[in-house]
């Protein structure tokens, strides 16, 4: 039986408490990632660094994307629950280092550990969902879990702002230490372990990676992921500069725009809960690509229609991307069922690569200060993702034994 034909029947579906625990754990991990964007200057002052230096320190988190092929197989070999517990403990250690030793080397180490924690947690979570939720209901489960991403922005970031204002730059990181430690026993008690020792679990990391890469379906899904990431990052990397130049927005105005985009993210994730399983995963991904192409196409003319129209276009862009990429996750987790976490980890790697390339190209194109160039390149990337989507086999799982 080839990799593309493998099936692993899901075990008994997890209780609601399992999703609550996963949601809390991922909200904490995502908050540690997203809080740096609005509060980077405060953190830089606290560490005695320039904003540019602090940005470089924070980028140590990107080690997660590069190390994902090594981290993902750990969940396939040692279990989803144990790996998630390890990620939360790493997050707590990172917080202790950052708060307890606020100097440049320690901060770099801390953010590297935050990146490793997320690189461990995400493949484990989505592999757990793949193990326990039947494919025809997996879009709903993934959408519920991915709400943690928008929640970290809409709830975690404002709370962090209050803590910084009252106690100092270190306060959110200190709070996240206790939240991470509190989530560890919740994970142990709230996640029934679906551990199954398959042959793949015993294989070395490189063997699992090669096993995934040899699967045509997995290669197609990973290609879609990379071009999808690139298509959004090309314009998104300069959207703040574009709005500031076009509408002379203040920092407060840019903050309001960011909240609106966060709401669009949340609506997209809720839409995957309701829609994706009903219309099909691949069709949902395609609709996200179409919506993204439309929003990119109209982006250059929106500025002449005013800030409201521009904000609506940006919100459509974010909604389409988030709906499409979340709908893609069930296809990723099912492409090689015997190495789910490894496949998800590789998707994180190619997603990071797509974002890095898109950000570099988007920044280079901004020298002409014409968002139309970004729109064209973004649409080309969407088209490449759509072509590769044809090779993604939306398979139905075999009946459980």
C-alpha positions in Angstrom: 0.0 0.0 0.0 1.5 3.4 -1.0 1.6 6.5 1.2 -1.3 8.1 -0.7 -3.4 5.0 0.0 -2.7 4.7 3.7 -5.6 5.0 6.1 -5.7 5.3 9.9 -9.2 5.1 11.3 -9.9 7.7 14.0 -10.3 6.5 17.5 -13.2 7.5 19.7 -13.9 11.3 19.3 -12.5 13.5 22.1 -14.9 15.1 24.6 -15.7 18.8 24.5 -13.3 19.3 27.4 -10.4 18.3 25.1 -11.2 21.1 22.7 -11.4 23.6 25.6 -8.0 22.6 26.9 -6.5 22.7 23.4 -8.1 26.1 22.8 -6.7 27.5 26.1 -3.2 26.2 25.5 -3.0 27.5 21.9 -4.4 30.9 22.9 -1.5 31.2 25.4 1.1 30.1 22.9 -0.4 32.4 20.2 -0.5 35.4 22.6 3.2 34.9 23.2 3.7 35.2 19.4 1.4 38.1 18.6 1.9 40.4 21.6 5.3 41.5 20.4 3.9 43.3 17.3 2.0 46.2 19.0 4.3 46.4 22.1 7.7 45.9 20.6 8.8 49.5 21.5 7.9 48.9 25.2 9.8 45.6 25.2 12.8 47.2 23.5 12.9 49.9 26.2 12.7 47.3 29.0 15.6 45.3 27.5 17.7 48.4 26.8 17.6 47.8 23.0 16.7 49.7 20.0 13.5 48.7 18.2 15.6 47.3 15.4 17.6 45.2 17.8 14.5 44.0 19.5 12.9 43.0 16.2 16.0 40.8 15.5 15.7 39.2 18.9 12.0 38.5 18.4 12.8 36.9 15.0 14.5 34.1 16.9 10.9 32.6 17.1 11.2 31.8 13.4 13.5 28.9 14.4 10.1 27.0 14.8 9.5 27.1 11.0 13.1 26.0 10.2 13.1 23.3 12.9 9.6 22.0 12.3 10.8 18.9 10.3 12.7 17.8 13.3 10.0 18.7 15.9 6.9 17.3 14.2 8.2 13.7 14.1 8.5 13.8 17.9 4.8 13.8 18.2 4.5 10.8 15.8 7.0 8.9 17.9 6.2 9.9 21.5 2.6 10.9 21.4 0.5 14.0 21.0 -0.4 14.7 24.6 3.2 14.3 25.8 4.5 16.6 23.1 1.9 19.3 23.9 2.9 19.2 27.6 6.5 19.5 26.6 5.7 22.6 24.5 3.9 24.3 27.4 6.8 23.6 29.7 9.2 25.1 27.2 7.0 28.2 27.0 7.1 28.5 30.8 10.9 28.2 30.8 11.2 30.8 28.1 9.1 33.2 30.2 11.3 32.6 33.3 14.4 33.4 31.3 13.0 36.5 29.7 11.6 38.0 32.9 14.3 36.8 35.2 17.3 37.7 33.1 16.3 40.7 30.8 19.5 41.0 28.8 20.1 40.5 25.1 21.5 36.9 25.0 18.8 35.7 27.4 16.1 37.4 25.4 17.3 35.7 22.2 17.3 32.3 23.9 13.8 32.9 25.3 12.3 33.8 22.0 14.0 30.8 20.4 12.3 28.6 23.0 9.0 30.3 22.3 9.4 29.3 18.7 10.3 25.8 19.6 7.3 25.5 21.8 4.9 26.6 19.0 6.8 24.3 16.6 6.1 21.4 18.9 2.5 22.3 19.8 0.9 23.0 16.4 1.8 19.6 14.7 0.8 17.8 17.9 -2.6 19.5 18.1 -3.6 19.0 14.5 -2.3 15.4 14.5 -4.4 14.8 17.6 -7.5 16.2 15.8 -6.7 14.0 12.8 -6.4 11.0 15.1 -9.6 11.5 16.9 -12.1 13.3 14.5 -13.5 11.7 11.4 -12.5 13.5 8.2 -16.0 14.5 7.3 -16.2 16.5 10.6 -12.7 17.7 10.8 -13.2 21.1 9.3 -15.5 22.0 12.2 -13.0 20.8 14.7 -10.0 22.6 13.1 -12.1 25.8 12.9 -12.9 25.7 16.6 -9.2 25.1 17.5 -8.0 27.9 15.2 -10.2 30.4 16.9 -7.4 30.5 19.4 -5.4 32.5 16.8 -7.8 35.4 16.5 -8.6 35.2 20.2 -5.0 35.8 21.1 -5.2 39.1 19.1 -8.6 40.3 20.2 -8.3 39.2 23.9 -4.7 38.4 24.7 -3.2 41.5 23.2 -5.5 44.1 24.9 -5.0 42.4 28.3 -1.3 42.5 27.7 -1.5 46.2 27.0 -3.3 46.8 30.4 -0.6 44.7 32.2 2.2 46.6 30.5 0.6 49.9 31.3 0.2 49.0 35.0 3.3 46.9 35.8 5.8 47.2 33.0 6.9 45.5 29.8 7.6 42.1 31.5 4.1 41.7 33.0 2.4 39.7 30.1 5.4 37.3 29.9 5.2 36.8 33.6 1.5 36.0 33.4 2.1 33.6 30.5 4.5 31.6 32.7 1.7 30.7 35.1 -0.9 30.2 32.4 1.4 27.7 30.6 2.1 25.8 33.8 -1.6 25.8 34.6 -2.4 24.3 31.2 0.0 21.3 31.7 -2.2 19.4 34.2 -5.3 20.4 32.2 -3.7 18.8 29.1 -2.9 15.7 31.1 -6.4 15.4 32.5 -8.5 16.8 29.7 -7.0 15.1 26.7 -7.8 11.4 26.5 -4.7 9.8 25.0 -5.4 8.3 21.6 -1.8 7.0 21.5 -1.2 4.2 19.0 2.1 2.7 18.4 2.3 2.4 14.6 5.4 1.3 12.7 5.9 4.9 11.6 6.2 6.0 15.3 9.4 4.1 15.6 11.1 5.5 12.6 13.8 8.3 12.7 12.7 11.8 11.9 14.4 11.9 8.5 12.7 8.6 7.5 9.3 10.1 8.4 10.0 13.3 6.4 11.1 11.3 3.4 8.0 9.1 3.8 5.8 12.3 3.5 7.7 13.9 0.7 7.4 10.8 -1.5 3.6 11.1 -1.4 2.3 13.0 -4.4 -0.8 14.2 -2.5 1.4 15.5 0.3 3.6 17.4 -2.1 0.6 19.0 -3.7 -0.8 20.1 -0.4 2.5 21.5 0.7 2.8 23.4 -2.5 -0.6 25.0 -2.0 0.4 26.0 1.5 3.6 27.7 0.4 1.9 29.7 -2.4 -1.0 30.6 -0.2 1.3 32.0 2.4 3.3 34.0 -0.2 0.1 35.4 -1.8 -1.0 37.1 1.5 2.5 38.1 2.7 3.4 40.1 -0.4 0.8 42.8 0.2 0.4 42.4 4.0 4.0 43.2 4.7 3.5 46.8 3.5 -0.2 47.4 4.2 0.6 49.6 7.2 3.0 51.7 5.2 0.5 51.9 2.3 -2.3 53.0 4.7 -0.1 55.5 6.4 1.1 57.0 3.1 -2.4 57.0 1.5 -4.5 58.2 4.4 -2.0 59.7 6.8 -3.2 57.3 9.5 -1.9 57.7 13.1 -0.8 54.8 15.2 -4.2 54.8 16.8 -5.8 54.5 13.3 -3.6 51.7 12.4 -4.5 50.0 15.6 -8.2 50.2 14.7 -7.5 48.7 11.3 -5.6 45.8 13.0 -8.6 45.1 15.3 -10.9 45.1 12.2 -8.6 42.5 10.6 -8.6 40.5 13.7 -12.4 40.4 13.6 -12.2 39.3 10.0 -9.9 36.4 11.1 -12.4 35.4 13.8 -15.3 35.4 11.3 -13.3 33.3 8.9 -12.6 30.7 11.5 -16.2 30.6 12.6 -17.1 30.2 9.0 -14.9 27.1 8.7 -16.8 25.6 11.6 -20.1 26.0 9.8 -19.2 25.7 6.1 -16.1 23.7 5.3 -17.4 20.2 6.1 -20.6 20.9 4.3 -19.2 22.1 1.0 -16.0 20.1 1.1 -12.4 20.9 2.1 -11.0 21.4 -1.3 -13.9 23.5 -2.5 -13.6 25.7 0.6 -9.9 26.2 0.0 -10.7 27.1 -3.6 -13.3 29.7 -2.5 -10.8 31.2 -0.2 -8.3 31.5 -3.1 -11.0 33.1 -5.3 -11.9 35.6 -2.6 -8.3 36.4 -2.1 -7.7 37.0 -5.8 -10.7 39.3 -6.0 -9.6 41.3 -3.0 -6.1 41.6 -4.3 -7.4 42.7 -7.7 -9.5 45.6 -6.4 -6.9 46.6 -3.8 -5.1 49.2 -6.0 -8.4 51.2 -6.8 -9.8 51.1 -3.2 -7.8 54.1 -2.0 -9.7 56.3 -4.4 -13.0 55.2 -2.8 -11.9 56.2 0.7 -10.7 54.6 3.9 -14.0 52.7 4.5 -13.8 50.9 1.2 -10.1 50.1 1.7 -10.7 48.7 5.1 -13.5 46.5 3.6 -11.1 45.2 0.9 -8.4 44.4 3.5 -11.0 42.7 5.6 -12.1 40.6 2.7 -8.5 39.8 1.9 -7.9 38.6 5.5 -11.2 36.7 5.7 -10.5 34.9 2.4 -7.0 33.9 3.4 -7.9 32.7 6.9 -10.9 30.7 5.7 -8.9 29.1 2.9 -5.8 28.2 5.0 -7.9 26.8 7.9 -9.9 24.7 5.5 -6.6 23.4 4.1 -5.5 22.0 7.4 -7.7 18.9 7.3 -6.3 18.1 3.9 -2.8 18.5 5.3 -3.5 16.2 8.3 -5.1 13.5 6.0 -2.5 13.4 3.2 -0.3 10.9 5.1 -2.3 9.7 8.1 0.5 7.5 9.5 2.7 10.5 9.8 0.3 13.3 10.6 2.4 15.4 12.9 5.4 15.2 10.5 3.1 16.3 7.6 1.8 19.3 9.6 5.3 20.2 10.6 6.5 20.2 7.0 3.5 22.4 6.2 4.7 24.9 8.9 8.1 24.9 7.2 6.8 25.6 3.7 4.3 28.2 5.1 7.2 30.0 6.8 9.3 29.8 3.6 6.3 31.3 1.7 6.0 34.1 4.2 9.7 34.8 4.2 9.8 34.9 0.4 6.6 36.9 0.1 7.8 39.4 2.8 11.1 39.9 1.0 9.5 40.4 -2.4 6.8 42.7 -0.9 9.4 44.8 0.8 11.5 45.1 -2.4 8.5 46.0 -4.5 7.6 48.9 -2.1 10.5 50.9 -3.4 8.1 52.0 -6.1 5.3 52.6 -3.6 2.7 51.1 -5.9 0.4 48.5 -4.3 -0.6 47.4 -7.7 2.7 45.5 -8.1 2.0 43.7 -4.9 -1.5 42.8 -6.1 -0.2 41.3 -9.4 2.4 39.2 -7.6 -0.2 38.1 -5.0 -2.6 37.0 -7.7 0.1 35.0 -9.5 0.8 33.2 -6.3 -2.9 32.5 -5.8 -3.0 31.1 -9.3 -0.1 28.7 -8.6 -1.9 27.6 -5.4 -5.1 26.9 -7.4 -3.2 24.8 -10.0 -1.6 22.7 -7.3 -4.9 22.3 -5.5 -6.1 20.2 -8.4 -3.6 17.5 -7.3 -4.9 17.4 -3.7 -7.1 14.3 -3.2 -9.9 15.0 -0.8 -10.3 11.5 0.4 -12.9 10.1 2.7 -11.6 8.0 5.5 -12.4 4.2 5.7 -15.1 3.2 8.2 -13.8 2.6 11.6 -13.1 -0.9 12.7 
